[in-house]
Amino acid sequence: MTAVRLRDYQPADMDAILRLWDEVREEGVEPVYALAEVLASCEKDHAVIAVRGEEVLGVAVARAAHDQGWIVFLAVTAPARGSGIAGSLLAALEQRMAPQGLTRLSILVPDQQQQFGALTKAGFENRAHLSYFEREIPVKQRELSVLRDLGGRILPRDLWGSIAGMHAEKELLERRLVLPLADPALAEQFGVEPPRSIVLFGPPGTGKTTFAKAVASRLQWPFVEVFPSRLAHSPQGLAGGLRETFLNIAELDHVIVFIDEVEEIAAQRGGEPPSAMQGVTNELLKIIPAFRDAPGRLLICATNFIRSLDDAFLRHGRFDYVIPIGLPDAAAREAIWSRYIPESVQGAVDVAQIVASTDGYSPADIEFAARSAAQAALEQSVFGEGGAQKLGPSTEDYLDAIAKTRATVSSVVSTQFEEDIEALART
């Protein structure tokens, strides 16, 4: 029988490696490294092939990282297993990599793959106390320049959890948006079409922008905010700038696109002669269906004045959901206040009283009042005359600040919002 020999990888071996890759996966084993990474290491790093005559029996591929070598793929054809080929491949690989000054050679083995015997015989030790973690980088290299030109970014991962209170709104967005977008295969199994575009509406300062960013953070998709005021300075004009922006956005595999105060470019059309903004509204109405054609993207439009939007803008088929974001209830206000009350005075402040005093306040109003109280208490502690030095704001400091903070949302606006929910919301 022809002897087995070991040699370095050659480009003509690619088909054989692909067959080995498919054979491993057909046995129910998912390799740790992606096929593209394995093939790249064959070309640029180290790869040893075991052959008998012209037949490829096995392969070992590795790369070096500082003083450690990582085996990215090790496979032997089923008939050749148990013959010591895997051990020979590993030894040859180590011999080729040793001149690089490596001190360790490591391999990650999927639970389903039974190569422990060959590895143990080759001198590898199973570090049973170790766990393997990984995360995907959400933006590919080819997308970076596009994202940079659009002014987009990847937001921190913890924004969703940092939203205090607003549990009903968070649960609704989690179920309607995050769930089907994060797991489209599961959504397809149940016949659910992941949303492509939504509208958030509500009084000023209720957190619509915060929720849009939190959804992007939760999905770890790039976040691109479109500013119509900036596009107005485009050489093509506002409509042309809008069109060009969305053409560039189409180059991203995944993206959350956010347009705040969308009523500026989607107001009710009408009047004679037609206003210049009607052309911009028409352009946006054409852009949205094209945007919706591709998966992996979500358009979020936010407005404080939903009743001013053009009727055609809100129709079914253009937006999947029209979601109200209202003022925080007592539980949400308590959660928001808890973020701003320092630990030094927690327990000494009557939280229930300040929560009750901010009924009808938006999250932005509460933040302003909390910061005003903290600043006043600091100044009094440093510059005040007589008395013990304060440890932090008191209940009275917070109540004084609340009394001086005018609520953004009037009773009239609040009533209109309830009417808008009844007439226009789709959740």
C-alpha positions in Angstrom: 0.0 0.0 0.0 1.3 3.5 -0.8 2.6 5.3 2.2 1.1 8.3 3.7 3.2 11.5 3.3 2.8 15.0 4.7 3.4 18.1 2.7 2.5 21.8 2.7 -0.7 23.1 1.4 -1.0 23.9 -2.3 -3.8 25.9 -4.0 -4.9 22.7 -5.8 -5.8 21.3 -2.4 -8.7 23.7 -1.9 -11.4 21.3 -3.3 -10.1 18.5 -1.0 -10.4 20.8 2.0 -13.9 21.8 1.0 -14.8 18.1 0.9 -13.3 17.5 4.3 -15.2 20.6 5.6 -18.5 19.2 4.3 -17.7 15.7 5.7 -17.2 17.1 9.2 -20.5 19.1 9.0 -22.4 16.1 7.6 -21.4 14.3 10.8 -23.2 16.9 12.8 -20.1 18.9 13.9 -20.0 22.6 13.4 -16.3 23.8 13.1 -15.3 26.5 15.5 -13.8 28.7 12.8 -15.6 29.8 9.7 -14.7 28.3 6.3 -13.4 31.7 5.1 -11.0 31.9 8.0 -9.8 28.4 7.4 -9.1 29.0 3.7 -7.4 32.3 4.5 -5.1 30.6 6.9 -4.3 27.9 4.3 -3.1 30.7 2.0 -1.4 33.0 4.6 -0.5 31.0 7.7 0.3 27.3 8.1 -1.4 24.2 6.6 -0.2 20.6 6.3 -1.8 18.0 4.1 -1.7 14.2 4.5 -1.9 12.4 1.2 -1.7 8.8 -0.1 -0.8 9.0 -3.7 -3.0 11.7 -5.0 -5.7 11.2 -2.4 -6.0 13.8 0.4 -6.6 12.0 3.7 -6.4 14.9 6.2 -5.4 18.5 6.9 -4.2 20.6 9.8 -4.4 24.4 9.6 -3.1 26.9 12.1 -2.2 30.5 12.7 0.1 32.2 15.1 -0.9 34.9 17.6 2.0 36.4 19.5 3.6 33.4 21.3 0.6 31.1 20.9 -0.4 29.0 17.9 -4.1 28.2 17.2 -5.3 25.3 15.2 -8.2 26.5 13.2 -9.1 23.2 11.4 -8.1 19.6 11.9 -9.9 16.9 9.9 -9.1 13.4 8.7 -11.3 11.4 6.3 -13.4 8.7 8.1 -11.6 5.7 6.6 -8.2 7.1 7.6 -9.1 7.7 11.3 -7.3 5.7 14.0 -4.2 5.3 11.8 -2.3 8.1 13.6 -2.6 10.6 10.7 -4.1 13.3 13.0 -1.1 13.0 15.4 1.3 13.2 12.5 -0.4 16.3 11.1 -0.2 18.0 14.5 3.5 17.2 14.9 4.3 18.4 11.4 2.4 21.6 12.1 4.2 22.2 15.3 7.5 21.6 13.6 6.8 24.3 11.0 5.5 26.8 13.6 8.2 26.3 16.2 10.8 28.7 14.6 8.3 31.6 15.2 9.0 31.3 19.0 5.7 29.8 20.0 5.3 28.5 23.5 1.9 27.0 23.1 -0.2 25.3 20.5 -4.0 25.3 21.2 -7.1 23.9 19.7 -10.8 24.5 20.4 -12.8 21.3 19.8 -16.6 21.3 19.4 -18.4 19.0 21.9 -19.6 16.7 19.1 -16.1 16.1 17.6 -14.4 13.0 18.9 -10.7 13.8 18.4 -9.7 13.7 22.1 -7.7 10.5 21.7 -5.5 11.8 18.9 -5.0 15.1 20.8 -4.1 13.4 24.1 -1.6 11.1 22.3 -0.1 14.1 20.6 0.6 15.7 24.1 -2.4 18.1 24.2 -4.0 18.6 27.6 -7.7 19.2 28.0 -8.2 22.4 30.0 -11.6 21.4 31.3 -12.0 24.5 33.5 -12.0 26.8 30.5 -15.1 28.1 28.7 -15.2 29.5 25.2 -16.9 32.9 24.5 -17.2 34.9 21.3 -19.1 37.8 19.9 -19.5 38.9 16.3 -18.4 42.3 15.2 -21.6 44.0 14.0 -20.1 46.0 11.2 -18.0 44.5 8.4 -14.8 46.1 7.2 -16.4 47.1 3.9 -19.2 48.9 5.7 -17.0 51.1 7.9 -16.4 53.9 5.4 -20.1 54.0 4.5 -21.1 54.2 8.1 -18.5 56.9 8.8 -19.8 59.0 5.8 -23.3 58.7 7.1 -22.3 59.8 10.6 -23.6 56.4 12.0 -22.2 54.5 14.9 -22.6 51.3 17.0 -24.1 52.3 20.3 -23.1 50.8 23.7 -24.8 47.4 24.5 -26.4 48.5 27.7 -28.7 51.3 26.6 -31.8 49.0 26.8 -31.2 48.2 30.4 -30.5 51.8 31.3 -34.0 53.0 30.4 -35.6 53.5 33.8 -39.2 52.4 34.2 -41.4 52.6 31.0 -41.9 48.8 31.4 -45.0 48.7 29.2 -43.3 50.5 26.3 -40.1 48.4 26.6 -42.1 45.2 26.6 -44.1 46.3 23.5 -40.9 47.2 21.6 -39.2 44.0 22.8 -42.0 41.8 21.5 -42.9 43.7 18.3 -39.5 44.8 17.1 -36.5 43.1 18.8 -37.8 39.6 18.9 -38.6 39.1 15.2 -35.6 41.2 14.0 -33.1 39.4 16.3 -34.3 36.0 15.2 -35.8 36.1 11.7 -35.7 32.3 11.3 -38.0 31.9 14.3 -40.2 34.7 13.0 -40.4 32.9 9.6 -41.3 29.6 11.4 -44.4 31.3 12.8 -45.2 33.3 9.7 -44.2 36.6 11.2 -42.8 39.3 8.9 -40.2 41.3 10.8 -41.1 45.0 10.9 -39.3 47.3 8.4 -40.6 50.8 9.5 -42.4 52.2 12.5 -43.5 55.6 13.9 -43.0 56.6 17.5 -45.3 59.5 18.6 -45.9 61.4 21.8 -45.3 64.6 23.6 -41.9 66.2 23.6 -39.3 64.8 26.0 -40.9 61.4 26.6 -37.9 59.5 25.3 -38.7 58.6 21.7 -35.0 59.2 20.6 -33.9 57.2 23.7 -36.1 54.2 22.7 -34.8 54.3 19.1 -31.2 54.2 20.3 -32.1 51.5 22.8 -33.5 49.2 20.0 -30.3 49.7 18.0 -28.3 48.9 21.1 -30.4 45.8 21.8 -29.9 44.5 18.3 -26.3 45.8 18.0 -27.1 47.2 14.6 -25.5 50.4 13.3 -27.5 53.5 14.2 -27.8 56.2 11.6 -29.7 59.4 12.3 -30.9 61.4 9.3 -31.1 65.2 9.9 -33.3 66.9 7.3 -31.8 70.3 8.3 -28.4 69.1 7.3 -29.6 67.6 4.0 -31.1 70.9 3.1 -27.5 72.1 2.4 -26.9 69.3 -0.1 -26.0 70.4 -3.7 -29.0 68.3 -4.8 -31.4 70.0 -2.4 -33.2 68.4 0.4 -35.1 65.8 -1.7 -31.9 64.8 -3.6 -29.9 64.7 -0.4 -32.5 62.4 1.2 -32.4 60.1 -1.9 -28.6 59.9 -1.9 -28.5 59.2 1.9 -30.8 56.2 1.6 -28.9 54.9 -1.4 -25.8 54.9 0.8 -27.7 53.3 3.7 -28.7 50.4 1.3 -25.0 49.3 1.3 -25.2 48.3 5.0 -26.3 44.8 5.8 -28.1 45.8 9.0 -29.1 49.3 10.1 -31.5 51.3 12.3 -32.3 54.6 10.5 -33.8 57.3 12.7 -35.6 60.5 11.6 -36.6 62.7 14.5 -39.3 65.4 14.1 -40.3 63.7 10.8 -43.3 66.1 10.5 -40.8 68.6 9.1 -40.5 66.6 5.9 -43.8 64.7 5.9 -46.4 67.3 6.8 -49.9 67.4 5.2 -49.7 68.2 1.5 -52.1 70.7 -0.1 -52.6 74.3 -0.9 -52.1 76.3 -4.0 -49.4 76.8 -5.2 -47.8 73.6 -3.8 -45.1 74.3 -1.2 -41.5 73.4 -1.8 -41.7 70.8 1.0 -44.3 68.8 -1.0 -41.6 67.5 -3.3 -39.6 66.4 -0.2 -42.6 64.5 1.2 -43.2 62.9 -2.2 -39.5 61.7 -2.3 -39.8 60.3 1.2 -43.0 58.4 0.3 -41.1 56.8 -2.6 -38.0 56.0 -0.5 -39.9 54.1 2.2 -41.2 51.2 0.1 -37.8 50.7 -1.5 -36.2 50.7 2.0 -38.7 48.1 3.2 -37.8 45.6 0.4 -34.5 44.5 2.0 -34.2 42.6 5.3 -32.0 43.5 8.2 -33.1 47.2 8.5 -35.6 49.2 10.4 -36.7 52.8 9.8 -37.9 54.6 13.0 -39.6 58.0 12.5 -40.5 60.1 15.6 -42.9 62.9 15.9 -44.3 65.2 18.5 -47.3 66.1 16.3 -48.6 63.0 14.6 -51.8 64.7 13.5 -49.8 67.0 11.3 -48.3 64.1 9.2 -49.6 63.6 5.7 -52.4 61.0 5.6 -50.5 58.9 3.0 -47.5 58.8 5.2 -49.2 56.7 7.9 -51.1 54.3 5.8 -50.9 50.5 6.2 -48.0 49.0 4.1 -45.8 52.0 4.7 -45.4 51.6 8.5 -45.9 48.4 10.4 -46.6 50.0 13.8 -47.5 53.4 15.0 -46.5 53.3 18.7 -47.3 55.9 21.4 -44.6 56.9 23.9 -46.3 58.8 26.7 -45.5 60.3 30.0 -44.2 58.0 32.7 -46.6 56.6 35.2 -45.8 56.5 39.0 -43.7 53.3 38.8 -41.7 54.7 35.9 -41.2 58.0 37.6 -39.9 56.3 40.7 -37.4 54.3 38.6 -36.3 57.5 36.8 -35.8 59.3 40.1 -33.8 56.4 41.5 -31.2 57.1 38.9 -30.6 60.6 40.1 -30.8 60.4 43.9 -27.2 59.8 45.2 -26.5 56.8 47.4 -25.4 59.2 50.2 -29.0 60.3 50.8 -31.0 57.3 49.7 -33.3 56.4 52.5 -33.3 60.0 53.8 -35.2 61.3 50.8 -39.0 60.9 50.6 -39.1 59.3 47.1 -42.9 58.8 47.3 -43.5 62.5 47.8 -41.3 63.6 44.9 -42.8 61.0 42.6 -46.2 62.3 43.4 -45.1 65.9 42.9 -43.9 65.1 39.3 -47.1 63.6 38.0 -47.4 64.9 34.4 -43.6 65.4 34.1 -41.7 63.9 31.2 -38.4 62.0 31.8 -36.6 65.1 30.5 -38.4 67.3 33.0 -37.5 64.9 35.9 -33.8 64.9 34.8 -33.8 68.7 34.8 -35.4 69.0 38.2 -33.0 66.3 39.7 -29.9 68.1 38.3 -31.1 71.5 39.5 -31.7 70.1 43.0 -28.3 68.5 43.1 -26.6 71.7 42.0 -28.5 73.8 44.5 -27.6 71.4 47.3 -23.9 71.4 46.3 -23.7 75.2 46.3 -25.5 75.4 49.6 -23.1 72.9 51.2 -20.0 74.7 49.9 -21.1 78.4 50.2 -24.0 78.3 52.6 -23.7 80.0 56.0 -23.8 78.0 59.2 -25.3 74.6 59.8 -24.0 71.1 59.2 -22.5 70.3 55.9 -25.0 68.5 53.6 -24.4 64.9 52.5 -26.5 65.5 49.4 -29.8 66.9 48.2 -32.7 66.6 50.6 -36.4 66.1 50.0 -36.9 69.9 50.3 -34.2 70.5 47.7 -36.0 68.2 45.2 -39.4 69.7 45.9 -38.0 73.2 45.5 -36.5 72.2 42.1 -39.7 70.6 41.0 -41.7 73.7 41.9 -39.4 75.7 39.7 -39.5 73.3 36.8 -42.3 73.9 34.3 -43.7 70.7 32.9 -43.1 70.4 29.2 -46.4 68.7 28.5 -49.5 70.8 29.1 -52.9 69.3 30.0 -54.1 70.3 26.5 -51.2 68.4 24.8 -51.8 65.4 27.1 -55.5 65.3 26.1 -54.6 65.6 22.4 -52.1 62.7 22.9 -54.9 60.4 24.3 -57.0 61.4 21.3 -54.2 60.5 18.9 -53.7 57.1 20.5 -57.4 56.4 20.0 -57.4 57.6 16.4 -53.9 56.7 15.0 -52.0 54.2 17.2 -51.3 50.7 15.7 -49.5 48.4 18.1 
